Amino acid sequence: MATLILFNKPFRVLCQFTDEKGGTDGTLRATLADWLKIPAVYPAGRLDYDSEGLLLLTDNGQLQHQIASPRLKMPKTYWVQVEGEISETALKKLREGVELKDGKTRPAEVSTMAPPEIWPRNPPVRYRASIPTSWVKLTITEGKNRQVRRMTAAVGFPTLRLVRYGIGDWTLDGLSPGEYRATSVHAPSPPPGTAARKAAKPRKHAPRRRPRP
C-alpha cells in the first residue's frame, strides 16, 4: 500500500517544501512545509504558486509517476475564472486544441459553469465594474507549463483565478484551503528490473524557478 495525501493548496504557496531563492524582493515565500508535517511524501505533479486547489503527494515513486506523467494522460479538472463573458467560439477552440508556442494542446473538455461556492481568495481577484467575468470547467490530460492560463489567454479570455478541482477520481471536496486528507491506496505494480528499484522511492522535485508575475 502507498500513502496518498490530498491537499488543498492555498493561493501563493510554493509546490515544494523549501524556498531556495525567495520572491522578487528576496523574502521567503510560503511552502508546503508551512502546512504539511508529514515526513517522506513528495508532490505528484505541480501546481503553480498563483494557483489553488488539489495537490496530491505520495511516498511511493511508482504512484508519483503514474499521477504526474503526461504520457499516462491522467485527467486534471480546473475551475477557471476568466475575464469577460467567454464565447462559444472560444470554447470550441479550447475543445479542439489551442496552438501555443510549445505546440498545440490536446483537445480539452470544457463547459461554462456557475461561479462555484468556494472560499474567497486572499487577496481577492481584481474587480472592475465595466468588465464582467465568467467561469469555465476545463479538463486536460497534459501538463505544459502554465498551460490553462496560456490556453484561455490564447482564445482571448485571460485567467483571473485558477482552482484545480480534481485529478483522476480524486477531488478537493470537503477540503478547505490548507487542509489535507490522508488515505492508503494500492501502489501500481513497478516495472521489472532496475527501473523498479529506482521507482520505489519518490523523486524530490528540484526547487522551482521563480514564478513569473
N, C-alpha and C positions, 0 to 999 in steps of 0.2 A: 504494500500500500504506500501511497505517496501523500504528503501533506499538501493541501491546496488552500491558499489564503485568498479570499475575495475582499478587496479593499476599495473603498470609495475614496479615491484620491481627490483632495481639495484643490481648488484653484491655486496656482503659484506654489506648487510643491514639486521639487525635482523627483524624477522617477529613478532615484538611486539613493544610496544610504549615506553618501558624503558629498560635499560641495567643495571640489578642489580649487576652484578659481574665483568663486563669488560672482555676484552680479556685476552690472556695468560700473557700479560705484565701489566694487570690491567687497561689499557687505555679503556675508554668507547667507544663502537662501535656505528656506525650509526644505528638508529632505524626508525620505521615508523613515529615517531613524527617529524623527520627531514624533512619529505616530505609531510605529511598529517596533515592539521589543521582542521579536521572535527570532531566535538565532537560526542561521543556516538556511534561510529562504531567500530566493532571488527573483526579480521580476521576470515574467514570461512575456516578453514584448515590452513596448514603450508606450507612454502617454505623455504628450508634451507638457511642459511647465505651465503653460497657459490654458491647458485643457483640464476637464474634470471628469470624474466618473470611474468606471470599473477598471481596476488593475488586478491582474492575477499574479500571485507569487507562489513558488513551489520549492521544495527541497529535492526534487527529482529532475535530473538533467534530461531524460528522455521525454518526460511530460512537458518540461520547459520548451523543448524543441518542437513538440507536436503543436503546442499552442502558438508559438511565435513564428514558426517557419512559414514564409509566404508560399512556399511550394505546396504546403498541405491545405491551403485555402480555407482556413477556419474563418467563418463569417464573423464580422465585428459590426455591431449596430450602434449608430450615433444619433443623438438628438441634437439638431443644429439650428441655432437661431441665426438667421441671415438678415442683412439689411435690404429692405424693400419687400414688396409682395411678389414672391417668386412666381414666375410664369410657367405655363405648361411647356413652352418651348425649352426653357432652361431645364425642367425636369426630364424632358425627353433626351436632351443631350447628356445629362448625368446617367440616365439609364443605358444609353448606348456606349458610353465611354468618352472621356474628355482627353484631348491632346494636351499633355504637359511637356515641359522642357525635357524631362527624362523619359518620355514615352507616353503612349496612350494608356489610360486606365482601363481595367476590365469593366464590363457592364456592371452597374450597381442597381440594387433595389432601392427605390426612393419614392416617397409619397409625402404629401403635406400632412401636418398634424396640428391639433390644438396645442397651445402652449402647455407644456407638461406641468403638473403640480409638484414642483420640486423646490428645494431650498433657494433662497435668494443668494446671488453671488456677491462676494465681498472682495474688492469694490464692485459695485453694480456696473452692468453694461451701460455705456454712454447713451443717454436718451436724447432724441431730437424729435420734437413735435411734428416737424414738417416731413419726416421720413419714417414710414411705417416699418415694422419688422414682421417676419413670418418664421415659422418653424417647419423643418422637414425631418423625416425619419430616413436615415441613409444607412444601407448595409453594403459593406465592401468585403472582398476576400483577398486583399493585398495590403501592403503597408509601406507605401512610399513616404518619404519624409514630408510631414505636414500635409498629407495627401488630401484630406477632406477640405481643409481650408483652401488649398490651391484649386480643388475641383469647383467649389462654389464661386470662387473669385473668377475662374476661367469662364463661367457662364453668366457673369455679371452681377452676382449676389454675394458680396463679401461676408464671411462668417464673423458674427459678433460674439457668439458663445457656443462652445462645443462640449457636449457631455457624452461620454461613452456609456451606453446603457447595457450592452451585452457583448459577450464573447462566446461563440458557440451557444450552448444551452445555459450558460451562467449569466446572471443579471445582477444589477445592483439593488434589486427590490429589497426593501427592509433595511437598507444601509444609509445612514446619514453621512455627510462628509466627515472623513477621519475615522469612521467606524470600519471594522472588518469582521469577517466570519471565517472560521477555520473549519475545514472538512477533510475527510480522507477519501481518496479515490484510488481506483486500481491503476497502477502505473502501466504505461504502454510496454509491450514486450520489446526489449532492446534488440538491435541487430546483432548477429553473431560476430565473434572475433574482437579485434582491438577496439573497434568503434564502440562496442557495447561497454567496455571498461571505461572508455573516456566519457560515455554518456551518463554514467552512474552518478556523477556529481554535476550539479547545475553550474553553468558559466556565470561568473561575476562580470556584469557589464562594465566596460570601461567608463570612466566619468564622461558625461555628455559634454559636448561643446556648448558654449554659452548660447542660450536660446536667442533667436532673432526677435527683435521687437515687433 
